[in-house]
Amino acid sequence: MSNELKFRIPKVLPYFTRFGQHWRWNVKSVFSAKTALQQRVSGKVVILTGASSGIGAQVASELARAGATLALVARNREKLDALANSIREFGGKAFVYPGDLTNFDECDRVCKAIEAEHGRVDILINNAGRSIRRSIKFTYHRFHDYERTMQLNYLASIRMAMNVLPGMEARNEGHIINVSTVGVQANPARFSAYLGSKWALEGWTWVAANEFAHTGVRFSSLNYPLVRTPMIAPTKIYKYMPVMSVDTAVKWMLDVIITQNKRKLGVFGKGALGMYYLLPKTSESIVNFSYQAVYEQPPENYVSAGMRSRGPANEEAQGHSDGQSRHHKK
Ligand SMILES: NC(=O)c1ccc[n+]([C@@H]2O[C@H](COP(=O)([O-])OP(=O)(O)OC[C@H]3O[C@@H](n4cnc5c(N)ncnc54)[C@H](OP(=O)(O)O)[C@@H]3O)[C@@H](O)[C@H]2O)c1
């Protein structure tokens, strides 16, 4: 049975409201960021995934200082408890919801508990993530690299969104922030698994933004460059590269919460985006040149301490794994 197509007059007034708000909050973010943040989050319930470490941990404290009620999500309960206690010490509100978001039942359980205990969710920050740095030629027998990045970076984020969106839609307000990477614009070699999952996440974010544009629900992507967090620590070469500080990464996040802009992208990301559109083959050659020039011996074979492998038993010994970083952990 085919569906009958029906037409209705679209609501256009919300576009103008949104346009006015866009400029209002962008101006505020420049001239009175602290006040603007308080106005945006004070009394609001914020789910922050990946709160136990790196960018998430510091964002949590800043949001709590601005008056938000924080629902902190990650696997490590001890770290979440320590963070929540430090927030309570300065009078902030923080509650811990430990869970492994690669398990969708856990996503549902955490979201339901938060809605039941705090009444609603105003802002969802999908920040938990993992990365794998490995050339495609070393992943021929490691399909799970693709599965596990998709599982956390993409599917878990969508699962969380699916839990909170009905409430946001009903209240006609809400903000979902999906943390991505500038790799989506620059496409660096060795990150096919990680970037595939972040491309998927951004694709969903942009479609969602289009579908909800006539409502009060907003969606944003944050395209971070390399940030000095535990995530990149095991990759030796990053120690010698200029990377973004966690403080600056936190400012980016707070700015997106204030402005609700669709995307936060730095100069490098904008340049990379332009280059790929204008000179796609030249861009490819630049990335490939550096891929060929900089390699590891033995090939991509450094593994962070305590890493578990789901691959063939002796693949590390055979040089089929680099792993790196905690998000590079297996
Ligand atoms: N650092 C960078 O260079 C960089 C660059 C671009 C984008 N990003 C993105 O920024 C976000 C934050 O990264 P970060 O650098 O702050 O990393 P991080 O310090 O490694 O933190 C990752 C967070 O994700 C949580 N997490 C990992 N697996 C999880 C799971 N299965 N269930 C629930 N939580 C889980 C971790 O907590 P538990 O271990 O306690 O579960 C931790 O709190 C990520 O989405 C990342 O992709 C980072």
Ligand as a Chemical Component Dictionary entry (heavy atoms), coordinates in Angstrom:
data_LIG
# 
_chem_comp.id                   LIG 
_chem_comp.type                 NON-POLYMER 
_chem_comp.pdbx_formal_charge   0 
_chem_comp.three_letter_code    LIG 
# 
loop_
_chem_comp_atom.comp_id 
_chem_comp_atom.atom_id 
_chem_comp_atom.alt_atom_id 
_chem_comp_atom.type_symbol 
_chem_comp_atom.charge 
_chem_comp_atom.model_Cartn_x 
_chem_comp_atom.model_Cartn_y 
_chem_comp_atom.model_Cartn_z 
_chem_comp_atom.pdbx_ordinal 
LIG N1  N1  N 0  42.029 14.721 21.808 1  
LIG C1  C1  C 0  41.984 14.996 20.517 2  
LIG O1  O1  O 0  43.019 15.235 19.870 3  
LIG C2  C2  C 0  40.658 15.064 19.796 4  
LIG C3  C3  C 0  40.627 15.621 18.508 5  
LIG C4  C4  C 0  39.421 15.697 17.839 6  
LIG C5  C5  C 0  38.261 15.226 18.428 7  
LIG N2  N2  N 1  38.327 14.676 19.668 8  
LIG C6  C6  C 0  37.088 14.149 20.252 9  
LIG O2  O2  O 0  36.852 14.776 21.492 10 
LIG C7  C7  C 0  36.103 13.909 22.331 11 
LIG C8  C8  C 0  36.741 13.852 23.708 12 
LIG O3  O3  O 0  38.035 13.311 23.573 13 
LIG P1  P1  P 0  39.220 13.505 24.634 14 
LIG O4  O4  O 0  40.390 13.928 23.866 15 
LIG O5  O5  O -1 38.763 14.309 25.797 16 
LIG O6  O6  O 0  39.438 11.971 25.012 17 
LIG P2  P2  P 0  39.721 11.191 26.366 18 
LIG O7  O7  O 0  40.449 12.030 27.343 19 
LIG O8  O8  O 0  40.315 9.903  25.927 20 
LIG O9  O9  O 0  38.239 10.930 26.893 21 
LIG C9  C9  C 0  37.391 10.026 26.261 22 
LIG C10 C10 C 0  36.175 9.878  27.141 23 
LIG O10 O10 O 0  35.280 8.937  26.533 24 
LIG C11 C11 C 0  34.869 8.013  27.535 25 
LIG N3  N3  N 0  34.551 6.725  26.943 26 
LIG C12 C12 C 0  35.343 5.959  26.164 27 
LIG N4  N4  N 0  34.725 4.824  25.848 28 
LIG C13 C13 C 0  33.505 4.863  26.445 29 
LIG C14 C14 C 0  32.404 3.974  26.508 30 
LIG N5  N5  N 0  32.442 2.794  25.877 31 
LIG N6  N6  N 0  31.314 4.335  27.218 32 
LIG C15 C15 C 0  31.278 5.518  27.865 33 
LIG N7  N7  N 0  32.290 6.416  27.840 34 
LIG C16 C16 C 0  33.389 6.079  27.159 35 
LIG C17 C17 C 0  36.083 7.905  28.462 36 
LIG O11 O11 O 0  35.705 7.498  29.770 37 
LIG P3  P3  P 0  35.873 6.008  30.363 38 
LIG O12 O12 O 0  37.179 5.476  29.896 39 
LIG O13 O13 O 0  35.773 6.247  31.845 40 
LIG O14 O14 O 0  34.704 5.260  29.843 41 
LIG C18 C18 C 0  36.526 9.349  28.521 42 
LIG O15 O15 O 0  35.806 10.061 29.501 43 
LIG C19 C19 C 0  36.046 12.560 21.584 44 
LIG O16 O16 O 0  34.797 12.418 20.957 45 
LIG C20 C20 C 0  37.142 12.689 20.549 46 
LIG O17 O17 O 0  36.885 11.878 19.417 47 
LIG C21 C21 C 0  39.490 14.596 20.380 48 
# 
loop_
_chem_comp_bond.comp_id 
_chem_comp_bond.atom_id_1 
_chem_comp_bond.atom_id_2 
_chem_comp_bond.value_order 
_chem_comp_bond.pdbx_ordinal 
LIG N1  C1  SING 1  
LIG C1  O1  DOUB 2  
LIG C1  C2  SING 3  
LIG C2  C3  SING 4  
LIG C2  C21 DOUB 5  
LIG C3  C4  DOUB 6  
LIG C4  C5  SING 7  
LIG C5  N2  DOUB 8  
LIG N2  C6  SING 9  
LIG N2  C21 SING 10 
LIG C6  O2  SING 11 
LIG C6  C20 SING 12 
LIG O2  C7  SING 13 
LIG C7  C8  SING 14 
LIG C7  C19 SING 15 
LIG C8  O3  SING 16 
LIG O3  P1  SING 17 
LIG P1  O4  DOUB 18 
LIG P1  O5  SING 19 
LIG P1  O6  SING 20 
LIG O6  P2  SING 21 
LIG P2  O7  DOUB 22 
LIG P2  O8  SING 23 
LIG P2  O9  SING 24 
LIG O9  C9  SING 25 
LIG C9  C10 SING 26 
LIG C10 O10 SING 27 
LIG C10 C18 SING 28 
LIG O10 C11 SING 29 
LIG C11 N3  SING 30 
LIG C11 C17 SING 31 
LIG N3  C12 SING 32 
LIG N3  C16 SING 33 
LIG C12 N4  DOUB 34 
LIG N4  C13 SING 35 
LIG C13 C14 SING 36 
LIG C13 C16 DOUB 37 
LIG C14 N5  SING 38 
LIG C14 N6  DOUB 39 
LIG N6  C15 SING 40 
LIG C15 N7  DOUB 41 
LIG N7  C16 SING 42 
LIG C17 O11 SING 43 
LIG C17 C18 SING 44 
LIG O11 P3  SING 45 
LIG P3  O12 DOUB 46 
LIG P3  O13 SING 47 
LIG P3  O14 SING 48 
LIG C18 O15 SING 49 
LIG C19 O16 SING 50 
LIG C19 C20 SING 51 
LIG C20 O17 SING 52 
# 
